[in-house]
Amino acid sequence: MASSSALVTGERLVVFLFTARVAVAAPAHLAAPLALLAAAALAVELAVDRSASAPSSPLRRFRTRPGASSGILLGATTLPCVILARLIQLLRILPTDPDGPQEFAYLEMQYWAVSISCLSVLALFLWHLRQSANNGVSKTLKCGSLIVVLYVMTLLFSLLKTDGGLLMAKNGYLLVHGVTAVILMKHILEKFPSCSSFGEALLVSSGLVLYFGDMLAHTLSKMEFSASSEALIHTPGTRSEIAIVIQGILLGLFLLPLLYKCSLQVWVYCQTLGKERIQAVEKQAEKRIGSVVFYVSLFVVLLILVPSWTHLVQGIEVHPFVWVLNYMFTNPHERLALCAYWICVIFVSIKKFYVISKRSKTERILLRKYYHLVAVLIFSPAVIFQPAFLDLAFGAAFAVFLILEMIRVWEVYPLGHTVHQFMNAFTDHRDSEVLIISHFSLLLGCALPKWMSSGFNDRPLAPFAGILSLGIGDTMASMIGYKYGVLRWSKTGKKTIEGTAAGITSVLAACSILVSLLASSGYILSQHWLSLSIAVTLSLLLEAYTTQLDNAFIPLVFYSLLCL
């Protein structure tokens, strides 16, 4: 009985239903690898959970977020399900779209790449647990290792139809994704202790590798090394300038820490040459000079690296900042009015909530849900009336968040201390002293479904997946559950059946209103209400059962189900 209760949990059951829903709708040659990946992830999660109680567990070197389960099954299946759902969506237009086969082939390669990234991280866990003395763990390890081998065989069989030289190149491309994901996963767990669970770190590492792999592929395809490299990468040519500008800015900001640290090390080395350092003012001087190095590195990235990349891959002649200004003034009345509306809402909400967080005894969970409602107020009008401009605004907001978090973490003078004090007023129990991730997860939870819906989209509700699931469903579930909830889903959890029911009802009601608004704009709902109800129910059940970062997982799960 104990082993049965350990095997079947609410979160695992919901993830199984979610994965099965996506796999059933997919072609067999793509659904089978997903099933094998889910089985391997389940075996690894069971092994990790069973070894966690052992004092000599080899995974104790990694300090995960307190209060969260390992989440490996959810972390390993979410992104492959997202890509597979997008492939299913593209399959519906393949016969009529001349560019469809090329885009489908590239997206299929991304599906294999993200799956291999997740599988490689699972292999990392198996490697660390190989010396575990627990008999139950060793049996699970053998099962997980067998499934990993079966998955690799399935991948090789799927790629056999590729030409010999190209087959080796694609295998190398996938291998690079897997190795990079493992390195990044270890870096996240070691450099940011207690900031994430295993599942959350797996989602972030595989997502970053996929994103930068796409960026690298797009860059190499424009450099025209050879016909073979072009055939291997073969990225779709239809990519908007907005996407390129966002990708270029994020590329620069993600490379900024590397440039900053290297520049700082060079400065320290130069200071130590030839003379001993003066100890009296050393600490203060280091902080000031380190701040100067940071700002110089930031300007180098934004003024040189970013425009160089956007010019290379898209031929944009002007600086991206100038391009953004030109874009805003191509339709100034709507876009400037929208910017003014955003500034007013953000200013009023931050001023109000900052005072409440300092003086009021309002529960943190309720205060956090008010931010979700603010996200609905900010993003909903733009999704309907200015969807392309919202893509750009999401990218700008994420870039600002990244810069502020770097300033806070590195205590960059003179803003570091002020930013740290301000951000601390908006934290909750899932934030650590190292990283504050609440604002990142909420912004990306709303932005990712919208970004992924660019281009062809026959499911008009899919771009709203983050806003609906977080801004309405999660918020109503928490508020109603907190005030009126009596029946709990589990003895140890705080989530209630009443809260989940309220979340499901509110999202379905919001969808019915949205359908009417979208119909007036020319969209037609091509999704059955039964399929929509299943998507809403599974997403809110995941919110009720999971101990993972719901802002990160629920929008992606909901988006995947809406694409089917």
C-alpha positions as CSV (number, residue, x, y, z in Angstrom):
1,M,0.0,0.0,0.0
2,A,2.8,2.3,0.8
3,S,4.5,1.7,-2.5
4,S,1.3,2.3,-4.3
5,S,0.7,5.6,-2.6
6,A,4.3,6.6,-3.4
7,L,3.8,5.6,-7.1
8,V,0.5,7.3,-7.7
9,T,0.3,11.0,-6.6
10,G,-2.1,13.7,-7.8
11,E,0.6,15.5,-9.7
12,R,1.8,12.4,-11.5
13,L,-1.7,11.4,-12.4
14,V,-2.5,14.8,-13.9
15,V,0.8,14.8,-15.9
16,F,0.0,11.4,-17.2
17,L,-3.4,12.5,-18.4
18,F,-1.9,15.6,-20.0
19,T,0.8,13.6,-21.8
20,A,-1.7,11.0,-22.9
21,R,-4.0,13.7,-24.3
22,V,-1.2,15.2,-26.4
23,A,0.2,11.8,-27.5
24,V,-3.2,10.5,-28.6
25,A,-3.6,13.4,-31.0
26,A,-0.1,13.1,-32.4
27,P,1.3,10.8,-35.2
28,A,2.5,7.5,-33.9
29,H,6.2,8.1,-34.8
30,L,6.2,11.2,-32.6
31,A,3.9,10.0,-29.8
32,A,5.9,6.8,-29.1
33,P,9.1,8.8,-28.1
34,L,7.0,11.0,-25.9
35,A,5.6,8.0,-24.1
36,L,9.1,6.6,-23.6
37,L,10.4,9.9,-22.3
38,A,7.5,10.1,-19.8
39,A,8.2,6.5,-18.6
40,A,11.9,7.3,-18.2
41,A,11.1,10.5,-16.3
42,L,8.7,8.6,-14.0
43,A,11.4,6.0,-13.2
44,V,14.0,8.6,-12.5
45,E,11.6,10.7,-10.3
46,L,10.7,7.6,-8.3
47,A,14.5,6.8,-7.9
48,V,15.2,10.4,-6.8
49,D,12.3,10.5,-4.3
50,R,13.3,7.1,-2.8
51,S,16.9,8.1,-2.4
52,A,16.1,11.6,-1.0
53,S,15.6,10.2,2.6
54,A,19.0,8.5,2.6
55,P,21.7,10.5,4.4
56,S,24.2,9.3,1.8
57,S,22.1,10.2,-1.2
58,P,24.5,11.4,-4.0
59,L,22.0,14.1,-5.0
60,R,22.3,15.9,-1.6
61,R,25.0,18.0,-3.2
62,F,22.3,19.8,-5.0
63,R,20.2,22.0,-2.7
64,T,16.7,22.3,-4.2
65,R,13.8,24.7,-3.3
66,P,12.4,23.8,0.1
67,G,8.8,22.5,0.1
68,A,8.8,21.4,-3.5
69,S,8.7,17.9,-4.8
70,S,11.4,16.8,-7.3
71,G,9.0,17.5,-10.2
72,I,11.1,15.6,-12.7
73,L,8.2,14.0,-14.6
74,L,6.5,17.3,-15.1
75,G,9.7,19.1,-16.0
76,A,10.8,16.5,-18.5
77,T,7.5,16.2,-20.4
78,T,6.3,19.8,-20.5
79,L,8.4,21.3,-23.3
80,P,8.3,18.2,-25.6
81,C,4.5,18.3,-25.2
82,V,4.5,22.0,-26.2
83,I,6.5,21.4,-29.3
84,L,4.5,18.3,-30.2
85,A,1.2,20.2,-29.8
86,R,2.5,22.9,-32.1
87,L,3.4,20.1,-34.7
88,I,-0.1,18.8,-34.4
89,Q,-1.4,22.3,-35.2
90,L,0.9,22.6,-38.2
91,L,-0.3,19.2,-39.5
92,R,-3.7,20.7,-40.1
93,I,-2.5,23.1,-42.7
94,L,0.3,21.0,-44.4
95,P,-1.7,20.2,-47.5
96,T,-2.6,23.9,-48.2
97,D,0.6,25.8,-47.1
98,P,3.5,25.8,-49.5
99,D,6.0,26.7,-46.7
100,G,4.4,24.2,-44.3
101,P,6.7,21.2,-45.0
102,Q,9.8,23.2,-44.3
103,E,8.5,24.7,-41.1
104,F,7.2,21.3,-40.0
105,A,10.6,19.7,-40.6
106,Y,12.4,22.3,-38.6
107,L,9.9,22.1,-35.7
108,E,10.2,18.3,-35.7
109,M,14.0,18.8,-35.4
110,Q,13.3,21.1,-32.4
111,Y,11.1,18.4,-30.9
112,W,13.9,15.9,-31.1
113,A,16.4,18.4,-29.7
114,V,14.3,19.3,-26.6
115,S,13.5,15.7,-26.0
116,I,17.2,14.7,-26.2
117,S,18.0,17.6,-23.8
118,C,15.5,16.3,-21.3
119,L,16.7,12.7,-21.8
120,S,20.3,13.7,-21.2
121,V,19.4,15.4,-17.9
122,L,17.5,12.2,-16.9
123,A,20.7,10.3,-17.7
124,L,22.6,12.7,-15.5
125,F,20.4,11.7,-12.5
126,L,20.8,8.0,-13.3
127,W,24.6,8.5,-13.3
128,H,24.6,10.2,-9.9
129,L,22.3,7.5,-8.4
130,R,24.2,4.5,-9.8
131,Q,26.0,3.8,-6.5
132,S,22.8,4.0,-4.4
133,A,22.6,1.0,-2.0
134,N,18.8,1.2,-1.7
135,N,17.3,-2.0,-3.4
136,G,14.2,-0.2,-4.5
137,V,16.2,2.6,-6.1
138,S,18.5,0.2,-7.9
139,K,15.5,-1.6,-9.5
140,T,14.0,1.7,-10.6
141,L,17.4,2.7,-12.0
142,K,17.6,-0.4,-14.2
143,C,14.1,0.3,-15.5
144,G,15.0,3.9,-16.2
145,S,18.3,3.0,-17.9
146,L,16.5,0.5,-20.1
147,I,13.9,3.1,-21.2
148,V,16.6,5.6,-22.0
149,V,18.3,3.0,-24.3
150,L,15.0,2.3,-26.0
151,Y,14.5,6.0,-26.6
152,V,17.9,6.4,-28.2
153,M,17.1,3.4,-30.4
154,T,13.8,4.9,-31.4
155,L,15.5,8.2,-32.3
156,L,18.1,6.5,-34.5
157,F,15.3,4.5,-36.2
158,S,13.4,7.7,-36.9
159,L,16.4,9.4,-38.4
160,L,17.4,6.4,-40.6
161,K,15.6,7.8,-43.6
162,T,18.1,10.7,-43.6
163,D,21.1,10.6,-45.9
164,G,24.3,9.2,-44.3
165,G,26.4,12.4,-44.0
166,L,23.4,14.4,-43.0
167,L,22.4,11.7,-40.4
168,M,25.8,12.1,-38.7
169,A,25.4,15.9,-38.7
170,K,21.9,15.8,-37.2
171,N,23.1,13.3,-34.5
172,G,25.9,15.7,-33.7
173,Y,23.4,18.6,-33.6
174,L,21.2,16.7,-31.1
175,L,24.2,15.6,-29.1
176,V,25.3,19.2,-28.6
177,H,21.8,20.0,-27.3
178,G,22.0,17.1,-24.8
179,V,25.5,17.9,-23.5
180,T,24.7,21.6,-23.2
181,A,21.5,20.9,-21.3
182,V,23.4,18.7,-18.8
183,I,26.1,21.4,-18.3
184,L,23.5,24.1,-17.8
185,M,21.4,22.0,-15.4
186,K,24.4,21.4,-13.2
187,H,25.3,25.1,-13.3
188,I,21.8,26.1,-12.3
189,L,21.7,23.7,-9.4
190,E,25.2,24.6,-8.1
191,K,25.3,28.3,-8.6
192,F,21.7,29.0,-7.5
193,P,21.1,26.8,-4.5
194,S,17.5,26.5,-3.1
195,C,16.1,28.5,-6.0
196,S,14.4,25.7,-7.9
197,S,13.4,22.1,-7.8
198,F,14.9,19.5,-10.1
199,G,11.8,19.8,-12.4
200,E,12.0,23.6,-12.6
201,A,15.7,23.6,-13.3
202,L,15.1,20.9,-16.0
203,L,12.4,23.1,-17.6
204,V,14.7,26.2,-17.6
205,S,17.8,24.4,-18.9
206,S,16.1,22.6,-21.7
207,G,14.2,25.8,-22.6
208,L,17.3,27.9,-22.7
209,V,19.2,25.3,-24.8
210,L,16.2,25.1,-27.2
211,Y,16.0,28.9,-27.5
212,F,19.7,29.5,-28.1
213,G,19.9,26.4,-30.3
214,D,17.2,28.0,-32.5
215,M,19.2,31.3,-32.4
216,L,22.4,29.6,-33.4
217,A,20.7,27.6,-36.2
218,H,19.2,30.8,-37.6
219,T,22.6,32.6,-37.4
220,L,24.5,29.8,-39.2
221,S,21.8,29.6,-41.9
222,K,22.5,33.2,-42.7
223,M,26.3,32.8,-42.8
224,E,26.1,30.3,-45.7
225,F,29.0,28.0,-44.7
226,S,28.1,25.3,-47.1
227,A,25.3,23.5,-48.7
228,S,25.4,20.7,-46.1
229,S,25.0,23.1,-43.2
230,E,22.1,24.8,-45.0
231,A,20.4,21.5,-45.5
232,L,21.0,20.5,-41.8
233,I,19.7,23.7,-40.3
234,H,17.1,24.7,-42.9
235,T,15.3,27.3,-40.8
236,P,12.0,28.7,-42.0
237,G,12.5,32.0,-43.8
238,T,9.3,33.6,-42.5
239,R,10.4,35.2,-39.2
240,S,9.2,38.6,-38.2
241,E,11.4,41.5,-37.5
242,I,9.8,41.8,-34.0
243,A,11.0,38.3,-33.2
244,I,14.5,39.0,-34.4
245,V,14.7,42.2,-32.4
246,I,13.5,40.5,-29.2
247,Q,15.9,37.6,-29.8
248,G,18.8,39.9,-30.4
249,I,18.3,41.9,-27.2
250,L,17.9,38.7,-25.1
251,L,21.0,37.2,-26.7
252,G,23.0,40.2,-25.7
253,L,21.6,40.3,-22.1
254,F,22.3,36.5,-21.6
255,L,25.8,37.1,-22.8
256,L,26.3,40.1,-20.6
257,P,27.2,38.1,-17.4
258,L,30.0,36.3,-19.4
259,L,31.4,39.6,-20.7
260,Y,31.0,41.3,-17.3
261,K,32.8,38.5,-15.4
262,C,35.6,38.3,-18.0
263,S,36.2,42.0,-18.0
264,L,36.2,42.0,-14.2
265,Q,38.8,39.3,-14.1
266,V,41.0,41.1,-16.6
267,W,40.8,44.3,-14.5
268,V,41.7,42.4,-11.3
269,Y,44.6,40.7,-13.0
270,C,45.9,44.1,-14.2
271,Q,45.6,45.6,-10.8
272,T,47.7,42.8,-9.2
273,L,50.6,43.2,-11.7
274,G,53.7,44.9,-10.4
275,K,52.5,46.1,-7.0
276,E,50.6,45.0,-4.0
277,R,47.1,46.3,-3.7
278,I,46.2,48.9,-1.1
279,Q,43.8,47.4,1.5
280,A,42.3,50.6,3.0
281,V,39.9,51.6,0.2
282,E,40.0,48.3,-1.6
283,K,36.5,47.1,-1.0
284,Q,34.8,50.4,-1.8
285,A,37.0,50.9,-4.9
286,E,36.3,47.4,-6.1
287,K,32.5,48.0,-5.9
288,R,32.7,51.3,-7.7
289,I,35.0,50.0,-10.5
290,G,33.0,46.8,-10.8
291,S,29.9,48.9,-11.3
292,V,31.7,50.9,-14.1
293,V,32.7,47.6,-15.7
294,F,29.1,46.4,-15.6
295,Y,27.7,49.6,-17.2
296,V,30.4,49.6,-19.9
297,S,29.7,45.9,-20.6
298,L,26.0,46.7,-20.8
299,F,26.6,49.5,-23.3
300,V,28.9,47.3,-25.4
301,V,26.2,44.6,-25.6
302,L,23.3,47.0,-26.4
303,L,25.2,49.3,-28.8
304,I,27.5,46.9,-30.6
305,L,26.6,43.2,-30.2
306,V,22.8,43.4,-30.5
307,P,22.6,45.6,-33.7
308,S,25.4,43.5,-35.3
309,W,23.4,40.3,-34.8
310,T,20.1,41.7,-36.0
311,H,21.8,43.1,-39.1
312,L,23.4,39.7,-39.8
313,V,20.3,37.6,-39.6
314,Q,17.6,40.0,-40.8
315,G,19.4,42.8,-42.5
316,I,18.0,45.5,-40.2
317,E,20.0,48.6,-41.1
318,V,19.1,50.8,-38.1
319,H,19.8,50.1,-34.4
320,P,17.0,48.0,-32.8
321,F,16.1,50.8,-30.4
322,V,15.6,53.1,-33.4
323,W,13.6,50.3,-35.1
324,V,11.3,50.0,-32.1
325,L,10.7,53.8,-32.1
326,N,9.9,53.7,-35.8
327,Y,7.5,50.8,-35.3
328,M,5.7,52.6,-32.4
329,F,5.1,55.7,-34.6
330,T,3.8,53.8,-37.6
331,N,0.5,53.6,-35.7
332,P,1.0,56.2,-33.0
333,H,-2.6,56.7,-31.8
334,E,-3.2,53.1,-30.7
335,R,0.3,52.2,-29.6
336,L,1.1,55.4,-27.7
337,A,-2.3,55.3,-26.1
338,L,-1.6,51.7,-25.1
339,C,1.8,52.6,-23.6
340,A,0.1,55.4,-21.6
341,Y,-2.5,53.0,-20.4
342,W,0.2,50.5,-19.3
343,I,2.2,53.2,-17.5
344,C,-0.9,54.4,-15.6
345,V,-1.9,50.8,-14.5
346,I,1.6,49.8,-13.5
347,F,2.2,53.1,-11.6
348,V,-1.0,52.9,-9.6
349,S,-0.7,49.1,-8.9
350,I,2.9,49.3,-7.8
351,K,2.3,52.3,-5.6
352,K,-0.8,50.7,-4.0
353,F,0.7,47.2,-3.5
354,Y,4.0,48.5,-2.2
355,V,2.2,50.3,0.6
356,I,0.0,47.3,1.3
357,S,3.0,44.9,1.4
358,K,4.8,47.2,3.9
359,R,1.9,48.1,6.3
360,S,-0.9,45.5,5.8
361,K,-1.3,42.1,7.2
362,T,-2.8,40.8,4.0
363,E,-1.7,37.3,3.2
364,R,1.1,37.1,0.7
365,I,-0.7,34.6,-1.5
366,L,-3.7,37.1,-1.9
367,L,-1.3,40.0,-2.5
368,R,0.4,37.9,-5.2
369,K,-2.9,37.1,-6.9
370,Y,-3.7,40.8,-7.1
371,Y,-0.6,41.1,-9.4
372,H,-2.2,38.4,-11.6
373,L,-5.3,40.5,-11.9
374,V,-3.2,43.5,-12.9
375,A,-1.6,41.3,-15.6
376,V,-5.1,40.6,-17.0
377,L,-5.8,44.4,-17.0
378,I,-2.5,45.1,-18.8
379,F,-2.3,42.4,-21.4
380,S,-5.8,41.5,-22.4
381,P,-6.6,44.7,-24.4
382,A,-3.3,44.4,-26.3
383,V,-3.8,40.7,-27.2
384,I,-7.0,41.6,-28.9
385,F,-6.2,45.0,-30.5
386,Q,-2.4,45.2,-30.8
387,P,-1.0,41.6,-30.7
388,A,2.2,42.3,-32.6
389,F,3.0,45.3,-30.4
390,L,2.4,43.2,-27.3
391,D,5.1,40.7,-28.5
392,L,7.5,43.6,-28.5
393,A,6.3,44.9,-25.1
394,F,6.8,41.5,-23.6
395,G,10.4,41.4,-24.9
396,A,11.1,44.9,-23.6
397,A,9.7,44.1,-20.1
398,F,11.6,40.9,-19.9
399,A,14.8,42.7,-20.8
400,V,14.2,45.4,-18.1
401,F,13.6,42.6,-15.6
402,L,16.9,40.9,-16.5
403,I,18.9,44.1,-16.2
404,L,17.3,45.0,-12.8
405,E,17.9,41.5,-11.5
406,M,21.6,41.6,-12.5
407,I,21.9,45.0,-10.8
408,R,20.3,43.6,-7.7
409,V,22.3,40.3,-7.5
410,W,25.7,41.9,-8.2
411,E,24.9,45.0,-6.0
412,V,25.8,47.3,-8.8
413,Y,26.4,50.9,-7.5
414,P,24.4,53.1,-7.1
415,L,21.1,51.2,-7.9
416,G,21.8,47.7,-6.4
417,H,20.7,48.3,-2.8
418,T,17.7,50.4,-3.8
419,V,16.5,47.8,-6.3
420,H,17.0,45.0,-3.7
421,Q,14.9,46.8,-1.1
422,F,12.2,47.5,-3.6
423,M,12.0,44.0,-5.0
424,N,11.9,42.4,-1.5
425,A,8.5,44.0,-1.0
426,F,7.0,41.8,-3.8
427,T,8.6,38.4,-2.9
428,D,6.9,35.3,-1.6
429,H,8.1,32.0,-0.1
430,R,9.3,30.6,-3.5
431,D,11.9,33.4,-3.9
432,S,15.3,33.0,-2.4
433,E,18.0,35.4,-1.3
434,V,19.9,34.6,-4.5
435,L,17.2,35.0,-7.1
436,I,13.8,36.6,-7.1
437,I,11.8,34.7,-9.7
438,S,8.1,35.6,-9.0
439,H,8.0,38.5,-11.5
440,F,10.0,36.6,-14.2
441,S,7.6,33.6,-13.9
442,L,4.5,35.7,-14.1
443,L,5.7,37.7,-17.1
444,L,7.0,34.7,-19.0
445,G,3.9,32.7,-18.1
446,C,1.8,35.3,-20.0
447,A,4.4,36.0,-22.7
448,L,5.4,32.5,-23.9
449,P,1.9,31.4,-25.2
450,K,1.7,34.7,-27.1
451,W,5.2,34.4,-28.6
452,M,4.6,30.8,-29.6
453,S,1.3,31.7,-31.3
454,S,3.0,34.0,-33.8
455,G,2.5,32.9,-37.4
456,F,-0.2,30.4,-38.2
457,N,-2.7,29.9,-35.4
458,D,-6.1,28.3,-35.9
459,R,-6.7,28.3,-32.2
460,P,-7.5,31.9,-31.3
461,L,-7.7,31.2,-27.6
462,A,-4.1,29.8,-27.5
463,P,-2.3,33.3,-27.2
464,F,-4.5,33.9,-24.1
465,A,-3.3,30.7,-22.4
466,G,-1.1,32.5,-19.8
467,I,-3.5,35.3,-19.1
468,L,-6.5,32.9,-18.7
469,S,-4.7,30.3,-16.6
470,L,-2.7,32.7,-14.3
471,G,-4.7,35.9,-14.3
472,I,-8.1,34.4,-14.0
473,G,-8.0,30.6,-13.2
474,D,-5.1,30.6,-10.7
475,T,-6.3,33.8,-9.1
476,M,-9.9,32.8,-8.6
477,A,-8.9,29.3,-7.4
478,S,-6.6,30.9,-4.7
479,M,-9.0,33.6,-3.6
480,I,-12.2,31.4,-3.4
481,G,-10.2,28.5,-1.9
482,Y,-8.7,30.8,0.7
483,K,-12.0,32.4,1.8
484,Y,-14.5,29.6,1.3
485,G,-12.6,26.4,0.8
486,V,-13.4,23.4,3.1
487,L,-12.7,20.2,1.2
488,R,-9.0,19.8,0.5
489,W,-7.5,17.8,-2.4
490,S,-5.0,16.1,0.0
491,K,-4.4,16.0,3.7
492,T,-1.0,17.8,3.5
493,G,-1.9,20.4,0.8
494,K,-3.7,23.7,1.1
495,K,-5.6,23.6,-2.3
496,T,-9.3,23.0,-2.0
497,I,-11.9,21.5,-4.3
498,E,-14.1,24.6,-4.1
499,G,-11.1,26.8,-5.2
500,T,-10.4,24.5,-8.2
501,A,-14.1,24.5,-9.2
502,A,-14.2,28.3,-9.0
503,G,-11.0,28.5,-11.2
504,I,-12.5,26.1,-13.8
505,T,-15.8,28.0,-13.9
506,S,-14.1,31.4,-14.2
507,V,-11.8,30.4,-17.0
508,L,-14.7,28.8,-19.0
509,A,-16.8,32.0,-18.5
510,A,-13.8,34.2,-19.6
511,C,-13.4,32.0,-22.7
512,S,-17.0,32.4,-23.6
513,I,-16.6,36.2,-23.4
514,L,-13.4,36.2,-25.3
515,V,-14.9,34.1,-28.1
516,S,-17.6,36.8,-28.6
517,L,-15.0,39.5,-28.7
518,L,-12.7,37.6,-31.0
519,A,-15.7,36.8,-33.3
520,S,-16.3,40.5,-33.7
521,S,-12.7,40.9,-34.8
522,G,-13.1,38.2,-37.5
523,Y,-11.8,35.1,-35.6
524,I,-13.7,31.8,-35.6
525,L,-13.6,29.4,-32.7
526,S,-12.4,26.1,-34.4
527,Q,-12.1,24.2,-31.1
528,H,-14.9,22.1,-29.6
529,W,-16.1,23.1,-26.2
530,L,-15.4,19.6,-24.9
531,S,-11.8,19.8,-25.9
532,L,-11.6,23.3,-24.3
533,S,-13.2,22.0,-21.1
534,I,-10.7,19.2,-20.9
535,A,-7.8,21.7,-21.3
536,V,-9.2,24.0,-18.6
537,T,-9.9,21.1,-16.2
538,L,-6.4,19.5,-16.5
539,S,-4.6,22.8,-16.1
540,L,-6.5,23.7,-13.0
541,L,-6.1,20.2,-11.6
542,L,-2.3,20.7,-12.1
543,E,-2.5,24.0,-10.2
544,A,-4.3,22.1,-7.4
545,Y,-1.8,19.3,-7.1
546,T,1.6,20.5,-8.1
547,T,4.2,22.0,-5.7
548,Q,6.2,23.3,-8.7
549,L,6.3,26.9,-9.8
550,D,2.8,27.1,-11.2
551,N,3.4,30.3,-13.1
552,A,6.0,28.4,-15.2
553,F,4.2,25.2,-15.9
554,I,0.4,25.9,-16.0
555,P,0.5,28.3,-19.0
556,L,2.6,25.9,-21.1
557,V,0.3,22.9,-20.2
558,F,-2.8,25.0,-21.0
559,Y,-1.3,26.3,-24.3
560,S,-0.4,22.7,-25.4
561,L,-3.9,21.5,-24.7
562,L,-5.5,24.5,-26.5
563,C,-3.4,23.8,-29.7
564,L,-4.9,20.3,-30.1
